[in-house]
Amino acid sequence: MPALILAGLLTRLATLPLIGMTLFIQIFVYPTSWPDHLVWIALLTLLLSRGPGSASFDALTTRLYGGRLASGPHAT
């Protein structure tokens, strides 16, 4: 999942398991290090809400295919 985020490919989808992992670590492994986990959750939430940005593979495929991938091959 971190490799997908660094590449900017399926960023929003890749942040969900990382948020889950961070919450699991916060609750069960290091319950006293909440400031560190709060930073991770904030950054991942930012990526989840805003996306990877204009310099990513997600933006490149959207520019190249114009959103046709999401709508399917037979959309008008």
C-alpha positions as CSV (number, residue, x, y, z in Angstrom):
1,M,0.0,0.0,0.0
2,P,2.7,2.6,0.7
3,A,4.2,1.9,-2.7
4,L,0.9,2.7,-4.3
5,I,0.6,6.0,-2.4
6,L,4.2,7.0,-3.4
7,A,3.5,6.2,-7.0
8,G,0.2,8.1,-6.9
9,L,-1.7,5.1,-8.1
10,L,-5.1,4.3,-6.5
11,T,-4.1,6.6,-3.7
12,R,-7.5,7.0,-2.1
13,L,-8.0,3.2,-2.0
14,A,-4.5,2.6,-0.6
15,T,-4.9,5.0,2.3
16,L,-7.8,2.9,3.9
17,P,-5.7,-0.1,4.9
18,L,-3.0,2.2,6.2
19,I,-5.5,4.1,8.4
20,G,-6.7,0.7,9.7
21,M,-3.2,-0.4,10.4
22,T,-2.4,2.9,12.3
23,L,-5.6,2.5,14.4
24,F,-4.7,-1.1,15.2
25,I,-1.2,-0.1,16.3
26,Q,-2.6,2.8,18.3
27,I,-5.1,0.6,20.1
28,F,-3.2,-2.7,20.6
29,V,0.5,-2.1,20.3
30,Y,1.5,1.4,21.4
31,P,-1.5,3.0,23.1
32,T,0.6,5.8,24.7
33,S,2.1,7.2,21.4
34,W,-1.1,8.9,20.2
35,P,0.7,12.1,19.0
36,D,2.6,10.1,16.4
37,H,-0.4,8.2,15.3
38,L,-2.5,11.4,15.2
39,V,0.0,12.9,12.7
40,W,-0.2,9.7,10.5
41,I,-4.0,9.7,10.6
42,A,-4.1,13.4,9.7
43,L,-1.8,13.0,6.7
44,L,-3.6,9.9,5.5
45,T,-7.0,11.6,5.9
46,L,-5.7,14.5,3.8
47,L,-4.7,12.1,1.0
48,L,-8.0,10.3,1.3
49,S,-10.0,13.5,1.0
50,R,-8.0,15.5,-1.6
51,G,-6.3,12.7,-3.6
52,P,-2.7,12.5,-4.7
53,G,-2.5,15.7,-6.7
54,S,-1.6,16.6,-10.3
55,A,1.8,14.9,-10.4
56,S,0.5,11.3,-10.0
57,F,-0.4,8.3,-12.1
58,D,-4.0,8.8,-11.2
59,A,-4.0,12.3,-12.7
60,L,-2.1,11.2,-15.7
61,T,-4.5,8.4,-16.5
62,T,-7.4,10.8,-16.1
63,R,-5.8,13.3,-18.5
64,L,-5.0,10.6,-21.0
65,Y,-8.3,8.8,-21.0
66,G,-10.6,11.7,-19.9
67,G,-12.5,9.7,-17.3
68,R,-13.5,7.0,-19.8
69,L,-12.1,4.2,-17.6
70,A,-14.6,4.9,-14.9
71,S,-17.6,5.1,-17.1
72,G,-16.8,1.9,-19.1
73,P,-16.2,1.2,-22.8
74,H,-19.8,1.6,-23.9
75,A,-20.6,4.9,-22.2
76,T,-21.7,7.8,-24.4
